[in-house]
Amino acid sequence: MRRKTASFGILFSPRMGIQLFYGFLSGLPLLLTGSTLQAWMVESQVSLSAIGAFSLVGLPYSLKIAWSPFLDRFTLGKMGRRRGWLFLTRLSLAGALLVMSLCDPGAHLTWVVGVAVLITFLSASQDIVADAFRREIMADEEIGLATAYFINGYRLGLLFAGAFALYLSSVLTWVRVYQLMAVVMVAGALLGLMIRDSATAQTHPKSLREAIVEPLLEYFRRDHAWKILAFILLYKAGDAMASNLFTPFFLQMGITKVEIATIAKTFGLAATLVGGMVGGILILNLGILRSLWIFGILQALSTACFSWWAWTGATYASFAYVIAFENLTSGMGSASYGAFMATLTNRKFTATQYALFSSLMGIPRVILASPTGKMAEVLGWPGFFIFCAVAAVPGLLLLRGSWAREKPR
C-alpha cells in the first residue's frame, strides 16, 4: 500500500509536470519545419521536388552529438547551465519562427531553407539540454515515469504545431500562425526561468577537451560498451520497420483515408499517450530492466497482430483493436527505452552521452526501415509483419547479459 501511495504522489508531482511542459516545448518546433511548413509551401506553389528535398533540413536532429559537449562545458551566467541554455534556445527559436513568418516560401525559398535549418539546430539543442535536465533531477526509479511525461508532452507539442496549426491556417494567414507559435515559445522561455536549475548541472567539465573527449572515453572504457550500443540499435528495430509501411498497408487493406485519420492518427495518439503513462507507472513498480522485457515482448506481439489482421481480412472493429494494442505497447516501450538510456549516462557528461544514445535511436528508422518496401513485396503483408515481430528478438536477447544491470561510474 505504501508503494502505491508513493507512486500516486510522484504521478502528480511538480517535477513530472515540468517534464510534460518541457516535452511540449521540445515537440513544438519539429513540424513547423516539417509537414506544417510543407502545407504552406504547397499553397505557395513550391515545386514537389523542392518540398521532397526539404526533409534534409532535419539533419541537425541526427548530428546533435557534434555540439552537445559545448552545452555540457559552458554555463550562461547566473541562470545556470541547463536553465540558461534552455532559455537561450527557446528565445532564439521564437526569434527564428518570427523571421520564418515573414518569409514567403514561393518568393524567398532560399531564406526559408536557411531559417528552417536554424530552427532545427536550435530545436535539437533544446532537446539535448532538456534530456540532460531530466536525467539530472530525477532518481533512477522515477526516470521512466518522467520520460513518459516528456514523450507525451512532446506528442502534444506535435499535435499543437501540426493539426491545430493546420486548422488555424484555414482562418488565419500563415504569417499569423507562425507568429503565434513564436509567442508560445517566448512564453515557454519565460516560464522556464521560474524552474530551478539541476544541482548536478553545476559539476561540469572544466575544459573543452574534457567535455568532448572524456564522455566518449568514459563510455567506451565500460566492459560492455558495444553491447549497449547494439541494444539501443536493435530494441525497437522491428517496431520501426513495421511502422514505416503502416499507411500503404492500411490503404491496401481497404481502410479509407478518413478511417486512417480517425483511428490510426487520432485514436492511435490517445492510445500512445495512455501507453506512455501506464508504462511510466509500471516502471516505478517493476523496475526498468523487467519493464524492458515485458514491454518489448508486448511490442513484438502487437506487431504480429498486424499479420493476423492481414491474414484474416480487414474489418473496422479489428482495425481499431489492433491499432489500440500497437500504440499502447509502443508508448510503454518508448517509456522504458528512454528511461534505460538515461540511466546509462554519467551525470557529469549527461548532455553529450544522452545525445550519443538518442542519435543512435534514429538509425533504425532510417537504415533498417529503408528496405521494408521490397521485403513486403517479397514476403507479402502477413510474412512481413511476422518478420518485423521476430526482429525484436535480438534486442531482447541482449538484455540477458549482466551489462544491463550495471550503472555508470
KEFI-111273 format. One record per residue (C-alpha): residue number from 0; x, y, z. Coordinates in Angstrom, 2 decimals, always signed. Last residue first. Layout:
<nodes>
NODE;NUM;X;Y;Z
...
</nodes>
This chain:
<nodes>
NODE;408;+30.66;+5.00;-12.57
NODE;407;+27.90;+4.15;-14.98
NODE;406;+25.43;+1.54;-13.72
NODE;405;+25.48;-2.20;-14.47
NODE;404;+22.32;-4.27;-14.58
NODE;403;+22.08;-4.42;-18.39
NODE;402;+25.75;-5.46;-18.58
NODE;401;+24.91;-8.77;-16.87
NODE;400;+23.61;-10.11;-20.19
NODE;399;+20.06;-11.38;-20.70
NODE;398;+19.01;-7.99;-22.11
NODE;397;+20.83;-8.83;-25.35
NODE;396;+18.19;-11.48;-26.00
NODE;395;+15.50;-8.78;-26.12
NODE;394;+17.35;-6.83;-28.80
NODE;393;+17.88;-9.99;-30.86
NODE;392;+14.16;-10.95;-30.55
NODE;391;+12.55;-7.75;-31.87
NODE;390;+13.26;-8.76;-35.48
NODE;389;+10.86;-11.69;-34.93
NODE;388;+7.95;-9.23;-34.85
NODE;387;+9.18;-7.50;-38.02
NODE;386;+9.45;-10.88;-39.80
NODE;385;+5.90;-11.75;-38.74
NODE;384;+4.83;-8.36;-40.10
NODE;383;+6.40;-9.08;-43.49
NODE;382;+5.01;-12.61;-43.71
NODE;381;+1.42;-11.41;-43.23
NODE;380;+1.91;-8.46;-45.65
NODE;379;+3.52;-10.39;-48.51
NODE;378;+7.04;-11.77;-48.20
NODE;377;+8.57;-10.48;-51.45
NODE;376;+6.62;-7.23;-51.84
NODE;375;+6.76;-6.53;-48.08
NODE;374;+10.55;-7.03;-48.12
NODE;373;+10.92;-4.63;-51.04
NODE;372;+9.03;-1.94;-49.13
NODE;371;+10.97;-2.64;-45.94
NODE;370;+14.37;-1.89;-47.49
NODE;369;+14.67;+1.61;-45.91
NODE;368;+13.42;+0.71;-42.43
NODE;367;+16.76;-0.64;-41.21
NODE;366;+18.61;+2.49;-42.35
NODE;365;+16.37;+5.46;-41.49
NODE;364;+14.08;+4.45;-38.62
NODE;363;+16.71;+2.02;-37.30
NODE;362;+19.25;+4.89;-37.12
NODE;361;+17.09;+7.25;-35.07
NODE;360;+17.88;+5.69;-31.70
NODE;359;+21.61;+6.07;-32.39
NODE;358;+21.24;+9.84;-32.12
NODE;357;+19.43;+9.35;-28.80
NODE;356;+22.38;+7.39;-27.42
NODE;355;+25.04;+9.90;-28.44
NODE;354;+22.89;+12.86;-27.31
NODE;353;+22.48;+11.11;-23.93
NODE;352;+26.28;+10.86;-23.67
NODE;351;+26.89;+14.51;-24.52
NODE;350;+24.13;+16.03;-22.39
NODE;349;+24.76;+13.91;-19.30
NODE;348;+28.53;+14.30;-19.13
NODE;347;+29.00;+14.72;-15.35
NODE;346;+25.84;+12.70;-14.67
NODE;345;+27.32;+9.63;-16.39
NODE;344;+24.64;+8.33;-18.71
NODE;343;+23.33;+4.76;-18.80
NODE;342;+20.35;+5.61;-16.57
NODE;341;+19.01;+7.95;-19.28
NODE;340;+19.21;+5.21;-21.89
NODE;339;+17.07;+2.96;-19.71
NODE;338;+14.44;+5.66;-19.21
NODE;337;+14.16;+6.27;-22.95
NODE;336;+13.61;+2.57;-23.66
NODE;335;+11.21;+2.11;-20.72
NODE;334;+8.98;+4.99;-21.85
NODE;333;+9.25;+4.10;-25.55
NODE;332;+8.16;+0.53;-24.83
NODE;331;+5.04;+1.66;-22.98
NODE;330;+4.06;+4.06;-25.76
NODE;329;+4.64;+1.37;-28.38
NODE;328;+2.57;-1.08;-26.32
NODE;327;-0.45;+1.25;-26.32
NODE;326;+0.04;+2.21;-29.97
NODE;325;+0.09;-1.41;-31.13
NODE;324;-2.82;-2.51;-28.94
NODE;323;-5.03;+0.41;-29.95
NODE;322;-4.22;-0.03;-33.64
NODE;321;-5.00;-3.77;-33.46
NODE;320;-8.34;-3.16;-31.72
NODE;319;-9.37;-0.35;-34.10
NODE;318;-8.55;-2.45;-37.17
NODE;317;-10.48;-5.38;-35.66
NODE;316;-13.58;-3.17;-35.43
NODE;315;-13.31;-1.78;-38.97
NODE;314;-12.77;-5.19;-40.52
NODE;313;-9.79;-6.26;-42.57
NODE;312;-9.24;-9.88;-43.50
NODE;311;-7.99;-12.95;-41.64
NODE;310;-4.41;-12.90;-42.93
NODE;309;-3.85;-9.12;-42.84
NODE;308;-5.24;-8.95;-39.29
NODE;307;-3.12;-11.89;-38.13
NODE;306;-0.02;-10.27;-39.62
NODE;305;-0.98;-6.98;-37.98
NODE;304;-1.22;-8.87;-34.69
NODE;303;+2.45;-9.84;-35.06
NODE;302;+3.37;-6.19;-34.49
NODE;301;+1.34;-6.16;-31.26
NODE;300;+3.10;-9.34;-30.14
NODE;299;+6.53;-7.79;-30.74
NODE;298;+5.60;-4.68;-28.75
NODE;297;+4.24;-6.86;-25.93
NODE;296;+7.55;-8.76;-25.78
NODE;295;+9.47;-5.47;-25.59
NODE;294;+7.12;-4.14;-22.92
NODE;293;+7.71;-7.16;-20.71
NODE;292;+11.48;-7.32;-21.14
NODE;291;+12.09;-3.57;-20.97
NODE;290;+9.82;-3.39;-17.92
NODE;289;+11.89;-6.05;-16.16
NODE;288;+15.01;-3.94;-16.71
NODE;287;+13.44;-0.59;-15.79
NODE;286;+11.96;-1.52;-12.42
NODE;285;+8.64;-3.28;-11.90
NODE;284;+6.93;-0.83;-9.54
NODE;283;+8.06;+2.57;-10.82
NODE;282;+8.34;+1.09;-14.33
NODE;281;+4.61;+0.28;-14.16
NODE;280;+3.77;+3.96;-13.67
NODE;279;+5.87;+5.02;-16.66
NODE;278;+4.40;+2.29;-18.84
NODE;277;+0.84;+3.28;-17.94
NODE;276;+1.64;+6.91;-18.76
NODE;275;+3.31;+6.09;-22.07
NODE;274;+0.57;+3.64;-23.02
NODE;273;-2.11;+6.25;-22.31
NODE;272;-0.36;+8.73;-24.59
NODE;271;+0.06;+6.05;-27.26
NODE;270;-3.62;+5.08;-27.04
NODE;269;-4.66;+8.73;-27.47
NODE;268;-2.36;+9.04;-30.49
NODE;267;-3.88;+5.90;-32.03
NODE;266;-7.41;+7.26;-31.60
NODE;265;-6.42;+10.40;-33.52
NODE;264;-3.94;+9.00;-36.05
NODE;263;-4.75;+5.34;-36.71
NODE;262;-8.48;+5.54;-35.93
NODE;261;-9.78;+8.87;-37.25
NODE;260;-7.12;+9.75;-39.83
NODE;259;-6.89;+6.15;-41.06
NODE;258;-10.69;+5.95;-41.22
NODE;257;-10.81;+9.15;-43.27
NODE;256;-8.10;+7.84;-45.58
NODE;255;-10.12;+4.68;-46.16
NODE;254;-9.11;+1.22;-44.94
NODE;253;-9.25;-1.26;-47.80
NODE;252;-6.32;-3.48;-46.84
NODE;251;-4.18;-1.75;-49.48
NODE;250;-4.81;+1.58;-47.74
NODE;249;-3.83;+0.19;-44.34
NODE;248;-0.60;-1.29;-45.70
NODE;247;+0.32;+1.91;-47.57
NODE;246;-0.11;+3.86;-44.28
NODE;245;+1.60;+1.35;-41.96
NODE;244;+4.76;+0.94;-44.02
NODE;243;+7.38;+2.59;-41.79
NODE;242;+5.53;+1.40;-38.69
NODE;241;+6.68;-2.18;-39.26
NODE;240;+10.38;-1.40;-39.64
NODE;239;+10.43;+0.91;-36.62
NODE;238;+8.70;-1.66;-34.37
NODE;237;+11.08;-4.38;-35.52
NODE;236;+14.10;-2.19;-34.75
NODE;235;+12.83;-1.09;-31.32
NODE;234;+15.44;-2.93;-29.23
NODE;233;+18.02;-3.29;-32.02
NODE;232;+20.03;-0.06;-32.19
NODE;231;+19.96;+0.65;-28.45
NODE;230;+20.86;-3.00;-27.76
NODE;229;+23.83;-2.87;-30.12
NODE;228;+25.05;+0.32;-28.43
NODE;227;+24.85;-1.38;-25.03
NODE;226;+26.64;-4.46;-26.34
NODE;225;+29.40;-2.20;-27.68
NODE;224;+30.01;-0.56;-24.30
NODE;223;+30.09;-3.85;-22.36
NODE;222;+33.23;-3.50;-20.27
NODE;221;+32.98;+0.26;-19.88
NODE;220;+36.02;+2.16;-21.11
NODE;219;+33.96;+3.17;-24.16
NODE;218;+31.70;+5.37;-22.03
NODE;217;+34.36;+7.18;-20.05
NODE;216;+36.44;+7.71;-23.18
NODE;215;+33.42;+9.12;-25.04
NODE;214;+32.44;+11.47;-22.22
NODE;213;+36.14;+12.38;-21.64
NODE;212;+36.90;+13.53;-25.19
NODE;211;+34.48;+16.38;-25.86
NODE;210;+33.78;+17.96;-22.47
NODE;209;+37.22;+17.20;-21.00
NODE;208;+38.86;+18.57;-24.12
NODE;207;+36.60;+21.61;-23.98
NODE;206;+37.76;+22.34;-20.44
NODE;205;+36.44;+22.32;-16.87
NODE;204;+33.69;+19.74;-17.41
NODE;203;+30.56;+20.45;-15.32
NODE;202;+29.53;+19.95;-11.75
NODE;201;+26.95;+22.77;-11.54
NODE;200;+24.48;+20.72;-13.57
NODE;199;+24.35;+18.31;-10.64
NODE;198;+22.13;+20.77;-8.76
NODE;197;+19.51;+20.99;-11.51
NODE;196;+18.36;+24.53;-12.32
NODE;195;+15.26;+25.88;-10.58
NODE;194;+12.16;+26.48;-12.68
NODE;193;+10.82;+30.06;-12.84
NODE;192;+13.10;+30.84;-15.79
NODE;191;+11.25;+28.16;-17.78
NODE;190;+8.10;+30.30;-17.67
NODE;189;+9.93;+32.99;-19.63
NODE;188;+11.19;+30.60;-22.31
NODE;187;+7.79;+28.90;-22.61
NODE;186;+6.03;+32.25;-23.04
NODE;185;+8.53;+33.19;-25.75
NODE;184;+7.95;+29.80;-27.42
NODE;183;+4.16;+30.33;-27.40
NODE;182;+4.64;+33.80;-28.93
NODE;181;+6.73;+32.29;-31.74
NODE;180;+3.97;+29.76;-32.44
NODE;179;+1.50;+32.64;-32.72
NODE;178;+3.84;+34.39;-35.16
NODE;177;+3.94;+31.19;-37.22
NODE;176;+0.14;+31.10;-37.45
NODE;175;-0.11;+34.84;-38.12
NODE;174;+2.18;+34.63;-41.15
NODE;173;+0.37;+31.51;-42.33
NODE;172;-2.77;+33.62;-42.59
NODE;171;-5.68;+32.96;-40.25
NODE;170;-8.95;+31.01;-40.55
NODE;169;-7.80;+27.96;-42.54
NODE;168;-4.25;+28.34;-41.23
NODE;167;-5.62;+27.85;-37.72
NODE;166;-6.74;+24.33;-38.61
NODE;165;-3.31;+23.50;-39.99
NODE;164;-1.71;+24.87;-36.82
NODE;163;-4.01;+22.70;-34.68
NODE;162;-3.22;+19.54;-36.67
NODE;161;+0.54;+20.05;-36.67
NODE;160;+2.11;+22.55;-34.27
NODE;159;-0.37;+21.72;-31.49
NODE;158;-0.38;+17.98;-32.24
NODE;157;+3.42;+17.90;-32.32
NODE;156;+3.52;+19.72;-28.98
NODE;155;+1.05;+17.17;-27.60
NODE;154;+3.42;+14.46;-28.80
NODE;153;+6.33;+16.08;-26.98
NODE;152;+4.25;+16.38;-23.80
NODE;151;+3.57;+12.65;-24.02
NODE;150;+7.28;+11.98;-24.52
NODE;149;+8.21;+14.17;-21.53
NODE;148;+5.61;+12.57;-19.25
NODE;147;+6.73;+9.09;-20.28
NODE;146;+10.37;+10.03;-19.68
NODE;145;+9.48;+11.27;-16.19
NODE;144;+7.67;+7.99;-15.50
NODE;143;+10.74;+6.00;-16.51
NODE;142;+13.16;+8.35;-14.72
NODE;141;+11.50;+7.95;-11.34
NODE;140;+13.31;+4.81;-10.15
NODE;139;+16.66;+6.21;-11.29
NODE;138;+16.14;+9.46;-9.37
NODE;137;+15.21;+12.50;-11.44
NODE;136;+16.76;+15.97;-11.47
NODE;135;+19.85;+15.14;-13.53
NODE;134;+18.28;+12.85;-16.11
NODE;133;+15.51;+15.31;-16.91
NODE;132;+17.99;+18.19;-17.24
NODE;131;+20.13;+16.20;-19.68
NODE;130;+17.15;+15.39;-21.88
NODE;129;+16.02;+19.04;-21.82
NODE;128;+19.54;+20.22;-22.71
NODE;127;+19.89;+17.97;-25.76
NODE;126;+16.30;+18.59;-26.88
NODE;125;+16.82;+22.37;-26.78
NODE;124;+19.90;+21.94;-28.95
NODE;123;+17.90;+19.86;-31.45
NODE;122;+15.33;+22.67;-31.60
NODE;121;+18.04;+25.28;-32.11
NODE;120;+19.57;+23.31;-34.98
NODE;119;+16.10;+22.54;-36.43
NODE;118;+15.20;+26.23;-36.31
NODE;117;+18.48;+27.31;-37.93
NODE;116;+17.95;+24.78;-40.73
NODE;115;+14.44;+26.17;-41.24
NODE;114;+15.81;+29.74;-41.34
NODE;113;+18.24;+28.84;-44.11
NODE;112;+15.66;+26.89;-46.12
NODE;111;+13.09;+29.69;-45.81
NODE;110;+15.66;+32.24;-46.95
NODE;109;+16.43;+30.14;-50.03
NODE;108;+12.69;+29.75;-50.73
NODE;107;+12.09;+33.52;-50.81
NODE;106;+9.28;+34.04;-53.36
NODE;105;+7.17;+30.89;-53.03
NODE;104;+8.21;+30.21;-49.45
NODE;103;+7.17;+33.75;-48.39
NODE;102;+9.35;+34.73;-45.46
NODE;101;+7.98;+36.99;-42.70
NODE;100;+6.66;+34.11;-40.58
NODE;99;+10.09;+32.46;-40.78
NODE;98;+11.65;+35.53;-39.11
NODE;97;+9.17;+35.17;-36.23
NODE;96;+9.93;+31.46;-36.04
NODE;95;+13.64;+32.29;-35.79
NODE;94;+13.02;+34.79;-32.99
NODE;93;+10.90;+32.31;-31.03
NODE;92;+13.56;+29.66;-31.54
NODE;91;+16.18;+32.07;-30.21
NODE;90;+14.08;+32.62;-27.07
NODE;89;+13.73;+28.86;-26.68
NODE;88;+17.45;+28.20;-27.25
NODE;87;+18.52;+30.94;-24.82
NODE;86;+16.13;+29.96;-22.02
NODE;85;+17.03;+26.27;-22.31
NODE;84;+20.74;+27.13;-22.31
NODE;83;+20.39;+29.18;-19.13
NODE;82;+18.21;+26.64;-17.31
NODE;81;+20.65;+23.82;-18.02
NODE;80;+23.92;+25.59;-17.16
NODE;79;+22.69;+28.03;-14.56
NODE;78;+20.87;+31.36;-14.82
NODE;77;+23.76;+33.07;-13.08
NODE;76;+25.91;+33.33;-16.19
NODE;75;+25.36;+31.07;-19.17
NODE;74;+27.30;+27.90;-18.32
NODE;73;+29.67;+26.20;-20.74
NODE;72;+31.00;+22.63;-20.85
NODE;71;+27.93;+20.41;-21.12
NODE;70;+26.31;+22.56;-23.81
NODE;69;+29.63;+22.66;-25.66
NODE;68;+29.82;+18.86;-25.48
NODE;67;+26.40;+18.65;-27.26
NODE;66;+27.85;+20.21;-30.42
NODE;65;+28.60;+17.16;-32.61
NODE;64;+26.26;+14.77;-30.73
NODE;63;+23.44;+16.79;-32.25
NODE;62;+24.03;+15.27;-35.68
NODE;61;+20.80;+13.31;-36.19
NODE;60;+18.49;+16.18;-35.17
NODE;59;+20.71;+18.55;-37.17
NODE;58;+19.67;+16.70;-40.39
NODE;57;+16.08;+17.95;-40.27
NODE;56;+16.73;+20.44;-43.10
NODE;55;+17.19;+17.38;-45.32
NODE;54;+13.41;+16.89;-45.46
NODE;53;+13.30;+19.87;-47.82
NODE;52;+14.32;+17.65;-50.72
NODE;51;+10.71;+16.49;-51.05
NODE;50;+9.36;+20.06;-50.98
NODE;49;+11.83;+21.10;-53.69
NODE;48;+10.79;+18.15;-55.87
NODE;47;+7.10;+18.98;-55.32
NODE;46;+7.59;+22.51;-56.62
NODE;45;+6.63;+25.47;-54.41
NODE;44;+3.16;+26.75;-55.24
NODE;43;+2.78;+28.98;-52.16
NODE;42;-0.12;+26.78;-51.00
NODE;41;+2.18;+23.77;-51.34
NODE;40;+4.88;+25.58;-49.35
NODE;39;+2.44;+26.34;-46.51
NODE;38;+1.47;+22.66;-46.35
NODE;37;+5.15;+21.71;-46.36
NODE;36;+5.72;+24.05;-43.41
NODE;35;+3.15;+22.10;-41.42
NODE;34;+4.63;+18.77;-42.56
NODE;33;+8.18;+19.57;-41.45
NODE;32;+9.92;+22.78;-40.34
NODE;31;+6.99;+23.78;-38.11
NODE;30;+6.51;+20.04;-37.57
NODE;29;+9.53;+19.84;-35.27
NODE;28;+9.28;+23.21;-33.49
NODE;27;+6.56;+22.23;-30.95
NODE;26;+7.90;+18.88;-29.78
NODE;25;+10.56;+20.34;-27.48
NODE;24;+8.15;+22.89;-25.98
NODE;23;+5.59;+20.16;-25.25
NODE;22;+8.26;+17.90;-23.73
NODE;21;+9.41;+20.70;-21.41
NODE;20;+5.86;+21.22;-20.15
NODE;19;+5.26;+17.48;-19.61
NODE;18;+8.64;+17.24;-17.86
NODE;17;+7.77;+20.20;-15.63
NODE;16;+4.51;+18.49;-14.65
NODE;15;+6.53;+15.48;-13.55
NODE;14;+8.67;+17.69;-11.31
NODE;13;+5.53;+19.33;-9.90
NODE;12;+4.37;+15.94;-8.51
NODE;11;+1.12;+14.39;-9.72
NODE;10;+2.40;+10.92;-10.59
NODE;9;+5.03;+11.05;-7.83
NODE;8;+2.31;+11.24;-5.18
NODE;7;+0.38;+8.36;-6.74
NODE;6;+3.56;+6.27;-6.87
NODE;5;+4.25;+6.95;-3.19
NODE;4;+0.72;+5.93;-2.26
NODE;3;+1.02;+2.76;-4.33
NODE;2;+4.35;+1.92;-2.67
NODE;1;+2.86;+2.34;+0.79
NODE;0;+0.00;+0.00;+0.00
</nodes>
